[in-house]
Amino acid sequence: MAGEQVEQVTEAGARGLVVGAALGDAAGVVRGVWPERGPLRVGVATQLGAFTVEGLIRASVRWSYKGICHPPSVVRSAYWRWGVMQGVVPAQGVELDGWLAEVPALRERRGSAPATVAVLRAKYGSPAPQSRGAHALTRGLALGVALALGVRDRVEQIVRETAALTHGAPDAQEAAFRAAELLALCVAGEDPLPHLPATLAALPLPPGAADLLLGPAGEPSAAELARLAPDATAVSALLGGLYVFTRFPRPQDVDAALRFAAGAPDGCSVGTTAGAFLGAAHGVDALPVALLGRLELAWELDVLARDLRREMTGSPGGGEYVPAQDAYWTRRYPGH
């Protein structure tokens, strides 16, 4: 990507995407009814999303030092560390290095991720289950930042292969890529809506979905949202998130949008996706401060978003022939 285009991928948009997704997840956890006090807890999609970003940064570091890397395999290792921290897979010599291993909230159970856990427990190289689940999409939403900053063909392959690590269904993998593609436009300051026809043409749609998403945006309807996103699949998460995005276009409506998204049949996946789109399009400053101050992992996710952009635009950890700008970078993000 040319330098001018890289500059358009604003830090505010990258941060808004990652933190907004978590805020939407938290809205789904409480079904859109914010508690009056106390922390706003996130779900397992946010935990896995954090490790997706960390794995992608570590893959880039490995490339800088080794000159060879398969990023989805490094991301898989990140999911393994999550599984070890959760106590759902054996350590088997895995070193819990990197800074996320020191974050207590990532050790707490926040829901299930059956397809991901099944692959981590299976023999390495075993085929992924034919799952259509939403985690194929929600845990990789931040790959939209990478798609905006990287070489499109190479990053597209990374997005698809990352989804395919644990979800074998083609429509889940396609939905994950299409979400990242549209989010990349958002963080680059472009309007994703003109690209919706191509997205919808690539996905299996429920009856009337195209009319709802491509026609004039009317008042938000819970019944329409349920028609578009009837279950916890990746396609539903994307269609539901896009519906919310089109019905709540103003930055000042983010709170109302996330509370509405949380009312979907699977409120966490739709809320996570909607939050990513709203945050990417409007920037992190559009997210309600009163909620962010209570959002679990908000600081950690903000750091990850900043660091992903830093790594993809400047490689602060250096490389085989380049000195590091940040002496602690490779300790935080070891290249393996």
Disulfide bonds with the S-S distance in Angstrom:
none
